[in-house]
Amino acid sequence: MAAVLVSACGVSSVSDVGSGSSPLAAAPQAATQPAAASGAGRDATLHQVSLSYTALSDPKSKAYKIGPLDVLDVTVFKVPELSKTIQVSEAGTINFPLIGEVEAGGKSAREVEQLLTKELSAKYLQKPQITVFVKEHNSQRVTVEGEVKKPGVIPMAGGMSLLQAIAQSGGMGEVADSDVVVFRVADGKRSAARYDVAEIRAGRMDDPQLQSGDVIIVPTSDVKQGFNTFLKLVPLAAFAPLL
C-alpha cells in the first residue's frame, strides 16, 4: 500500500486539546462523518484529527508529552525549597526532593503535576499546590501511541525508522491494525502519512525514516472502523491543503 500524505495549514492555537486526554479515542469519532461529505466538511474533519494527534509533539499544547533532556520548572506554592528547575534524564526521569526518582517522560506537564501532588501529599504536605512548566524543549524524540506494548516518548539517537520506533515501543499488540499513521509538523504545516507495516516487513514498501517530533499512531481493532473512515477522506498520493 502506498503511503498517503495529507498537508494541513498551521494554526495559531491548539488549546482546545485537553491535557491528559488521548486523541486516539477522540479523533476517530470525529472522523465518522460520511465519506461523501462536502469538501469543506472533509477538510474540517481532517484538520480536527490532525490537530488532535500533532498536539502530542507541539510544545504549545497542553497535551505535549515531555521527553528526555527537556527542562521543567516545578513550583510548589509557599514551599520555595521544593521549587526547582530540573532536567529530564535520558531515561525520562527526574529526581525530586523527598520523593526521589519520578517518571516524567511520555507524560504531559499536568500529569507530572498530579503525580508529584499525590506523592507529596501522601507523606509530607497537606494539599500541596504544584505547577509544572516545560521551560526548554530539548529532546530529539518520537511519540508512539495506540496499540503497542510500551506507548510513550522514544529518544532518537541518530536516525530512526518506523519499524525501529515500533520495536522500541515493545512491538505491536495482538489487536493492532496493520495500517499506522505518522503525523508530522514542519514549517508550521501539519501532515500525515499512512503506512502498511505488513508491507514494510515483507519488503514491498520502504521503511520510512522518522523526524524528531513525529507522532506514530497504531490503531486498535476497537477504533479501526472510525479510523478507516478518516483514512478514506485522505486522497491517494496527493497533498490536500486543509483550510
Secondary structure, DSSP 8 states (H G I E B T S, - for coil): ---EEEEE---S--TTS-TT--HHHHHHHHT-S-TT--HHHHHHHHHHHHHHHHGGG-TTSTT----TT-EEEEEETT-GGG-EEEE--TTSEEEETTTEEEE-TT--HHHHHHHHHHHHHHHT-SS--EEEEEEE----EEEEEESBSS-EEEE--S--BHHHHHHHTT-B-TTB-SEEEEEEEETTEEEEEEEEHHHHHTTSS---B--TT-EEEE-BGGGHHHHHHHHHTS-TTS-----
